[in-house]
Amino acid sequence: MLVEVPRIERKDRVVLPAKETAVVVVDMQNDFVKPGGKLVVPAAAKTIEPIRRLLEKARSKGVKVFYTQDTHYEGDPEFAIWGEHVRHGTWGWRIVDELAPAGGDIVVMKTRYDGFYGTPLEDLLRVYGIKNLVIVGTVANICVLHTAGSAALRGYSVIVPEDGISALNDFDMQAALRQISFLYRGTIVKSVDDVEFQ
Protein backbone atom coordinates (compact mmCIF):
# COMPACT_ATOMS: atom_id res chain seq x y z
CA MET A 1 0.00 0.00 0.00
CA LEU A 2 1.29 3.45 -0.92
CA VAL A 3 0.32 6.36 1.27
CA GLU A 4 0.62 9.86 -0.07
CA VAL A 5 2.10 12.34 2.37
CA PRO A 6 0.00 15.51 2.57
CA ARG A 7 1.84 18.71 1.80
CA ILE A 8 4.09 19.79 4.66
CA GLU A 9 4.75 23.52 4.64
CA ARG A 10 8.38 24.48 5.17
CA LYS A 11 9.92 27.90 5.71
CA ASP A 12 13.21 28.88 4.09
CA ARG A 13 14.46 30.86 7.06
CA VAL A 14 13.41 31.67 10.62
CA VAL A 15 14.84 34.52 12.67
CA LEU A 16 14.19 34.28 16.41
CA PRO A 17 14.85 36.63 19.33
CA ALA A 18 17.69 35.07 21.33
CA LYS A 19 16.38 36.12 24.75
CA GLU A 20 12.96 34.56 24.15
CA THR A 21 14.15 31.36 22.49
CA ALA A 22 15.51 28.05 23.76
CA VAL A 23 16.89 25.00 22.01
CA VAL A 24 15.58 21.69 23.32
CA VAL A 25 17.70 18.64 22.50
CA VAL A 26 15.54 15.56 22.92
CA ASP A 27 17.05 12.26 24.08
CA MET A 28 20.36 12.29 22.20
CA GLN A 29 21.62 9.45 24.37
CA ASN A 30 23.99 6.56 23.67
CA ASP A 31 21.27 3.89 23.66
CA PHE A 32 19.46 5.72 20.84
CA VAL A 33 22.43 7.02 18.85
CA LYS A 34 25.61 4.96 19.25
CA PRO A 35 26.57 1.50 17.97
CA GLY A 36 25.92 -0.98 20.75
CA GLY A 37 23.03 1.05 22.10
CA LYS A 38 19.93 -0.86 23.17
CA LEU A 39 17.46 0.99 20.92
CA VAL A 40 19.50 2.60 18.15
CA VAL A 41 17.75 4.87 15.66
CA PRO A 42 19.81 4.31 12.47
CA ALA A 43 19.54 7.92 11.27
CA ALA A 44 20.27 9.51 14.66
CA ALA A 45 24.06 9.60 14.23
CA LYS A 46 23.64 11.80 11.15
CA THR A 47 21.92 14.45 13.25
CA ILE A 48 24.85 14.90 15.64
CA GLU A 49 26.72 17.37 13.41
CA PRO A 50 23.70 19.54 12.56
CA ILE A 51 22.68 19.65 16.23
CA ARG A 52 26.24 20.53 17.20
CA ARG A 53 26.18 23.45 14.74
CA LEU A 54 22.83 24.63 16.09
CA LEU A 55 24.11 24.52 19.67
CA GLU A 56 27.25 26.43 18.77
CA LYS A 57 25.21 29.14 17.08
CA ALA A 58 22.68 29.27 19.92
CA ARG A 59 25.27 29.50 22.69
CA SER A 60 27.15 32.24 20.84
CA LYS A 61 23.97 34.36 20.94
CA GLY A 62 23.09 33.56 24.54
CA VAL A 63 20.18 31.27 23.67
CA LYS A 64 19.24 28.97 26.56
CA VAL A 65 19.83 25.26 25.89
CA PHE A 66 17.83 22.44 27.45
CA TYR A 67 18.29 18.69 27.12
CA THR A 68 15.75 16.02 27.85
CA GLN A 69 17.26 12.80 29.11
CA ASP A 70 14.99 9.79 28.85
CA THR A 71 15.35 7.94 32.14
CA HIS A 72 14.06 4.56 33.21
CA TYR A 73 14.39 2.42 36.30
CA GLU A 74 13.92 -1.28 36.99
CA GLY A 75 10.46 -2.53 36.14
CA ASP A 76 9.52 0.46 33.99
CA PRO A 77 6.40 -0.34 31.91
CA GLU A 78 8.09 0.96 28.75
CA PHE A 79 10.42 -2.04 28.86
CA ALA A 80 7.46 -4.23 27.85
CA ILE A 81 7.14 -2.17 24.66
CA TRP A 82 10.75 -1.35 23.73
CA GLY A 83 12.89 -3.61 25.86
CA GLU A 84 15.25 -2.21 28.46
CA HIS A 85 16.82 1.10 27.41
CA VAL A 86 18.34 4.26 28.90
CA ARG A 87 18.36 2.75 32.35
CA HIS A 88 19.44 5.37 34.87
CA GLY A 89 23.20 5.47 35.44
CA THR A 90 24.20 3.24 32.51
CA TRP A 91 26.38 4.15 29.52
CA GLY A 92 23.29 4.00 27.32
CA TRP A 93 21.54 6.61 29.47
CA ARG A 94 24.26 9.23 29.04
CA ILE A 95 23.99 12.03 26.48
CA VAL A 96 26.39 11.45 23.57
CA ASP A 97 29.82 12.98 24.11
CA GLU A 98 29.68 15.07 20.93
CA LEU A 99 26.66 16.96 22.28
CA ALA A 100 27.61 17.05 25.94
CA PRO A 101 25.86 19.82 27.88
CA ALA A 102 27.96 22.94 28.43
CA GLY A 103 28.03 25.20 31.48
CA GLY A 104 24.68 26.91 31.86
CA ASP A 105 22.76 24.26 29.91
CA ILE A 106 19.95 22.48 31.76
CA VAL A 107 19.31 18.73 31.64
CA VAL A 108 15.77 17.59 32.43
CA MET A 109 15.28 13.90 33.17
CA LYS A 110 11.98 12.50 31.93
CA THR A 111 10.36 9.09 32.39
CA ARG A 112 7.81 9.31 29.56
CA TYR A 113 7.77 10.39 25.91
CA ASP A 114 6.75 13.98 26.67
CA GLY A 115 9.52 16.27 27.93
CA PHE A 116 6.97 18.26 29.94
CA TYR A 117 5.20 15.38 31.66
CA GLY A 118 6.28 15.13 35.30
CA THR A 119 9.31 17.40 34.78
CA PRO A 120 10.22 21.00 35.69
CA LEU A 121 10.66 21.97 32.02
CA GLU A 122 7.64 24.28 31.79
CA ASP A 123 8.51 26.07 35.00
CA LEU A 124 12.11 26.60 33.86
CA LEU A 125 11.01 27.96 30.48
CA ARG A 126 8.66 30.41 32.22
CA VAL A 127 11.41 31.51 34.62
CA TYR A 128 13.65 32.37 31.66
CA GLY A 129 10.88 34.10 29.69
CA ILE A 130 11.04 31.65 26.79
CA LYS A 131 8.40 31.86 24.05
CA ASN A 132 10.01 29.94 21.16
CA LEU A 133 11.41 26.41 21.18
CA VAL A 134 13.73 25.00 18.53
CA ILE A 135 13.35 21.25 19.02
CA VAL A 136 15.85 18.67 17.76
CA GLY A 137 16.72 15.10 18.69
CA THR A 138 15.17 11.66 18.53
CA VAL A 139 12.80 9.83 18.04
CA ALA A 140 10.83 12.09 15.67
CA ASN A 141 7.39 10.50 15.99
CA ILE A 142 7.72 9.61 19.66
CA CYS A 143 9.59 11.86 22.10
CA VAL A 144 10.19 14.73 19.67
CA LEU A 145 6.53 14.76 18.59
CA HIS A 146 5.11 14.46 22.10
CA THR A 147 7.41 17.18 23.41
CA ALA A 148 6.64 19.48 20.46
CA GLY A 149 2.90 18.87 20.84
CA SER A 150 2.99 19.48 24.56
CA ALA A 151 4.95 22.71 24.00
CA ALA A 152 2.46 23.94 21.39
CA LEU A 153 -0.50 23.16 23.64
CA ARG A 154 1.17 25.30 26.31
CA GLY A 155 1.41 28.24 23.92
CA TYR A 156 5.04 27.99 22.81
CA SER A 157 6.02 28.59 19.21
CA VAL A 158 7.70 25.39 17.95
CA ILE A 159 10.39 25.26 15.26
CA VAL A 160 11.78 21.92 14.02
CA PRO A 161 14.76 21.63 11.64
CA GLU A 162 14.45 18.41 9.62
CA ASP A 163 18.16 17.64 9.63
CA GLY A 164 18.15 17.82 13.43
CA ILE A 165 15.65 15.00 14.03
CA SER A 166 15.59 11.30 13.24
CA ALA A 167 13.08 8.46 13.13
CA LEU A 168 13.15 4.68 12.83
CA ASN A 169 11.82 4.88 9.26
CA ASP A 170 10.70 7.38 6.60
CA PHE A 171 7.00 6.92 7.31
CA ASP A 172 7.44 7.82 10.98
CA MET A 173 9.54 10.84 10.03
CA GLN A 174 6.94 12.22 7.61
CA ALA A 175 4.10 11.49 10.03
CA ALA A 176 5.89 13.45 12.76
CA LEU A 177 6.57 16.42 10.49
CA ARG A 178 2.95 16.42 9.33
CA GLN A 179 1.59 16.37 12.86
CA ILE A 180 3.96 19.07 14.11
CA SER A 181 3.25 21.39 11.18
CA PHE A 182 -0.48 20.76 10.70
CA LEU A 183 -1.89 19.78 14.07
CA TYR A 184 0.41 21.86 16.28
CA ARG A 185 1.04 24.73 13.85
CA GLY A 186 4.79 24.31 14.24
CA THR A 187 7.33 25.70 11.81
CA ILE A 188 9.39 23.21 9.81
CA VAL A 189 12.70 24.22 8.23
CA LYS A 190 14.96 21.96 6.20
CA SER A 191 18.12 22.63 8.15
CA VAL A 192 19.48 24.00 11.39
CA ASP A 193 21.29 26.47 9.14
CA ASP A 194 17.89 28.02 8.33
CA VAL A 195 17.46 29.06 11.97
CA GLU A 196 18.99 32.35 13.09
CA PHE A 197 19.07 34.06 16.46
CA GLN A 198 19.30 37.79 17.00
C-alpha positions in Angstrom: 0.0 0.0 0.0 1.3 3.5 -0.9 0.3 6.4 1.3 0.6 9.9 -0.1 2.1 12.3 2.4 0.0 15.5 2.6 1.8 18.7 1.8 4.1 19.8 4.7 4.7 23.5 4.6 8.4 24.5 5.2 9.9 27.9 5.7 13.2 28.9 4.1 14.5 30.9 7.1 13.4 31.7 10.6 14.8 34.5 12.7 14.2 34.3 16.4 14.9 36.6 19.3 17.7 35.1 21.3 16.4 36.1 24.7 13.0 34.6 24.1 14.1 31.4 22.5 15.5 28.0 23.8 16.9 25.0 22.0 15.6 21.7 23.3 17.7 18.6 22.5 15.5 15.6 22.9 17.1 12.3 24.1 20.4 12.3 22.2 21.6 9.4 24.4 24.0 6.6 23.7 21.3 3.9 23.7 19.5 5.7 20.8 22.4 7.0 18.9 25.6 5.0 19.3 26.6 1.5 18.0 25.9 -1.0 20.8 23.0 1.1 22.1 19.9 -0.9 23.2 17.5 1.0 20.9 19.5 2.6 18.1 17.8 4.9 15.7 19.8 4.3 12.5 19.5 7.9 11.3 20.3 9.5 14.7 24.1 9.6 14.2 23.6 11.8 11.1 21.9 14.4 13.3 24.8 14.9 15.6 26.7 17.4 13.4 23.7 19.5 12.6 22.7 19.6 16.2 26.2 20.5 17.2 26.2 23.5 14.7 22.8 24.6 16.1 24.1 24.5 19.7 27.3 26.4 18.8 25.2 29.1 17.1 22.7 29.3 19.9 25.3 29.5 22.7 27.2 32.2 20.8 24.0 34.4 20.9 23.1 33.6 24.5 20.2 31.3 23.7 19.2 29.0 26.6 19.8 25.3 25.9 17.8 22.4 27.5 18.3 18.7 27.1 15.7 16.0 27.8 17.3 12.8 29.1 15.0 9.8 28.8 15.4 7.9 32.1 14.1 4.6 33.2 14.4 2.4 36.3 13.9 -1.3 37.0 10.5 -2.5 36.1 9.5 0.5 34.0 6.4 -0.3 31.9 8.1 1.0 28.8 10.4 -2.0 28.9 7.5 -4.2 27.8 7.1 -2.2 24.7 10.7 -1.3 23.7 12.9 -3.6 25.9 15.2 -2.2 28.5 16.8 1.1 27.4 18.3 4.3 28.9 18.4 2.7 32.4 19.4 5.4 34.9 23.2 5.5 35.4 24.2 3.2 32.5 26.4 4.1 29.5 23.3 4.0 27.3 21.5 6.6 29.5 24.3 9.2 29.0 24.0 12.0 26.5 26.4 11.4 23.6 29.8 13.0 24.1 29.7 15.1 20.9 26.7 17.0 22.3 27.6 17.1 25.9 25.9 19.8 27.9 28.0 22.9 28.4 28.0 25.2 31.5 24.7 26.9 31.9 22.8 24.3 29.9 19.9 22.5 31.8 19.3 18.7 31.6 15.8 17.6 32.4 15.3 13.9 33.2 12.0 12.5 31.9 10.4 9.1 32.4 7.8 9.3 29.6 7.8 10.4 25.9 6.7 14.0 26.7 9.5 16.3 27.9 7.0 18.3 29.9 5.2 15.4 31.7 6.3 15.1 35.3 9.3 17.4 34.8 10.2 21.0 35.7 10.7 22.0 32.0 7.6 24.3 31.8 8.5 26.1 35.0 12.1 26.6 33.9 11.0 28.0 30.5 8.7 30.4 32.2 11.4 31.5 34.6 13.7 32.4 31.7 10.9 34.1 29.7 11.0 31.7 26.8 8.4 31.9 24.1 10.0 29.9 21.2 11.4 26.4 21.2 13.7 25.0 18.5 13.3 21.3 19.0 15.8 18.7 17.8 16.7 15.1 18.7 15.2 11.7 18.5 12.8 9.8 18.0 10.8 12.1 15.7 7.4 10.5 16.0 7.7 9.6 19.7 9.6 11.9 22.1 10.2 14.7 19.7 6.5 14.8 18.6 5.1 14.5 22.1 7.4 17.2 23.4 6.6 19.5 20.5 2.9 18.9 20.8 3.0 19.5 24.6 4.9 22.7 24.0 2.5 23.9 21.4 -0.5 23.2 23.6 1.2 25.3 26.3 1.4 28.2 23.9 5.0 28.0 22.8 6.0 28.6 19.2 7.7 25.4 18.0 10.4 25.3 15.3 11.8 21.9 14.0 14.8 21.6 11.6 14.4 18.4 9.6 18.2 17.6 9.6 18.2 17.8 13.4 15.6 15.0 14.0 15.6 11.3 13.2 13.1 8.5 13.1 13.2 4.7 12.8 11.8 4.9 9.3 10.7 7.4 6.6 7.0 6.9 7.3 7.4 7.8 11.0 9.5 10.8 10.0 6.9 12.2 7.6 4.1 11.5 10.0 5.9 13.4 12.8 6.6 16.4 10.5 3.0 16.4 9.3 1.6 16.4 12.9 4.0 19.1 14.1 3.2 21.4 11.2 -0.5 20.8 10.7 -1.9 19.8 14.1 0.4 21.9 16.3 1.0 24.7 13.9 4.8 24.3 14.2 7.3 25.7 11.8 9.4 23.2 9.8 12.7 24.2 8.2 15.0 22.0 6.2 18.1 22.6 8.1 19.5 24.0 11.4 21.3 26.5 9.1 17.9 28.0 8.3 17.5 29.1 12.0 19.0 32.3 13.1 19.1 34.1 16.5 19.3 37.8 17.0 
